[in-house]
Amino acid sequence: TGAENLAAGIGFGRLRGGGEFAPTTHYPPGYSLAMAGVQLLGVDKLESARWVNFGAFAGLILSAAGLVRRTTGSNAAGVLAGLLLGFSPVLLVVHAWVMSEALYLVLGGVAILLLSIYLDSQRRGVLVLLGGVAAAATLTRYMGLAWVAAIAVAVAIRERSRRRKVQDLALFALKEVLADDAAA
């Protein structure tokens, strides 16, 4: 209902029996926003959930395969990791549900991959993208705050100058604050 109302321009919430709008304040809006984006393309609400979850499943497989490839240096290991995830009965069930877990899992997988790339390259553009993905994970499941904390610790303990650490943490935190403001 939240996705349907977002796509209709009403807002994130539901209509009560009397027709008045009741905003949803105790669930994060990320999954509903993703579904609403697909609905704006003309897809009905149930089908939009299927497309979001299919994209999340594909993204999770690709991010895991990429991470294993980066870690091992082996294309075969990356392909094997992707196949194992792709045929996991548990993940197939999770991605068949109309719940936010599928989107949260892929955002976590992409966050780990981007963190790995950032720690190797020290490119701030990757850090900004990582901040956006971590913010999206938080907007999908409040448990995403754990990703934010873990990423901040990884950035803080990386060996380099104190000034660079502070700058990078500030850049990452700024992305988180901007995402929270956009959600509000």
Disulfide bonds with the S-S distance in Angstrom:
none
